[in-house]
Amino acid sequence: MSLDPGATTERPDPPLIADERTMLRGFLDHHRATLAWKCDGLTDAQLREQASPPSTLSLLGLVRHMAEVERTWFRKVAGGEDLPNVWSHADDYQTAYDATGSTRAEAFAAWNTEVEHARRIEREAPSLDVVVHNPRWNRDVNLRLVMLHLIHEYARHNGHADLIREGVDGTVGA
């Protein structure tokens, strides 16, 4: 599933009964698709509209932020890759919110790239119990925590996306 807001985004329903891994994967993909859905049909300028100035938070900023979050938690933490941030400064992931001058094409290309890496890392892991060391906290975590954290991040930011989208053009919906 590619997250392409240029087309009408279909959100997969998460499973109601499934094993743990399938359930986590389903809810994560549902939340990813929800963010793309909130961006459907908007111009780059509308995607950059700030939620509540002076805040720089916008729909496009949320897409950029979630690309950073996917990159950090799956590639850096779970995958052990030593990578720089794309838009954020050091550990301040909120700096990605400022999408001034950014475009849908670049933000969604980065986000899709990170989501595909995340899916590959999760798919290739033998279990959710794979333990990795998180240097940020200097503690060990497992893949289960990474997936739960991403679900939490998306759920929280999709609430922001609801409010921003309503402010942009009046569209509402869960």
N, C-alpha and C positions, 0 to 999 in steps of 0.2 A: 504494500500500500504506500503510494507516494503521497506526500502531503502537499498538494498543489492547489492553492487558493484560486488559481485562474479558472478552475472548473468547480462545479458544485461538489463540495466535499460530502462524502457519505461517511457517517460515523458508525463504526461497528458497535453493536451492542456487546457489552462484556458478558461473559457466560454467567449463568445463574448457578450452575452446578458444574464443577470441574476440579481437577487436581490443582494444587497450589500454584504451580508454575504457569499453567494455562490461565488461571484466574488472574494472576498478577500481570501477565502479558496482555490479556484482554482488557483489563482496566487501564493499563498504560497506553495501549493503542487507542482506546476510546477517548482518553484525555488529550492525546496528541491530536487526534482528528477534531476534537472540539475546538482547540485553539485555531486550527486551520479553517474550520467552519466559521468562526467568529470573524475571520478576515475575508471570507468570500465576497466577491463583487465590489470590493472597495478599490479606489485608485491609490497610487502611492501616497499622494497628498493626504487622503483620508486615513490611510494606515499610519501616517506620521502625526496625526492630530493628538495633541497632549490631553491626557485625562483631566488634569486640573492644574493648570500652570500655577506656580512655577515648577511643578513636577514635570520631568521629561518623559514620564511613562506614557507609552502609546502602544497600539496593537503591534506595530512593526518592532518596537522596542521589546515587547514581550517575546516575539519570535526570536529576536537576536539573543535575549537573555536565556531563553530555553535552549537555544543552540549551545550556549556556553555551559549551561547546567548539564545537558546530555554529554557534552565533551568531557567535562570535569569528572562526573560520577562514573560514566562507563569507560571512557578511554584512559583517563588519568588514574582514577581510583581502582576500578575493577580490572582494567586492562594493563595497568602499570606503565602506560606510555608517558614519556616526558615531553609535554607539548605546551606551547605558549597559548594564552587565551586569544581568541579571535578579535573581540572588541573590548573586553573588560580589562581594567588595570589591576594587576596583581590579584588579590583575593576580593576585590570590590566588584562583584558581578552585576551590581545595579548600574554601573556605568554603561552597560550595553543597552539600557533603556533609552538612551539618547540616540534616536534614529535619524536625527537631522541629516539630510543628504543621502540617507540610505534608500535603497530601492527594494521592492518586493522580490525582484529576481535574485539579488545578492543575498538577502536575508533568508529567503526560503531555500536557496541552493545550499547555504551553509547548514541550515537546520536539517534539511533532508539528508545531507551527508552525515551529520552527527547521529541522526536517528538510525540510519542504516548501519553505522559502526556499532551503535548500541545494540541493535537487534542481532548483529553477528556475534558480538561478545556474549550476549545472553544465550543465544542459540548454541554456541560452541562450548559453553561451560557445562561440565558434567552434572552439576547440581547447583541449587541455590545456596548450598552450604560452603561453596568455595570461599575461603577466607583470604583476604588481601589486607595489606597494611595501608592505612590511610595516613600519609605523612602530615596532613593538615591538623589532625587530631592526635597524631602519634599513637594511634590505636588500631587494632584489627577490626575489620568489618566483613560481612559476607555479602554475596550477590543479592540475597533476599532484602537486606537493608537498602542497598542501592536502588532496587526496583521500587520498594515502598517509599523511599525518599523522593524518587521522581514522580510517583503518583501524587504524593503530597504537594510537591512543587506545582505540578500541572493543575491540580484541583484548586489550589489557592490562586494561582494566576489566571485560571479560567474565570474565576469570579471577577477579577479585575477586568478581564476581556469583555465579560457581559456588560459591565457598567460603561466601559469605554465605547463599545459598539453602540449601545443605546444613545450615548451622547453624540456620536458621529452622525447617525442617520435614523435613530429611533427604533432600530431593529432590536427586538427582545426575543428571548427563548433560551431554554436550558440546554 
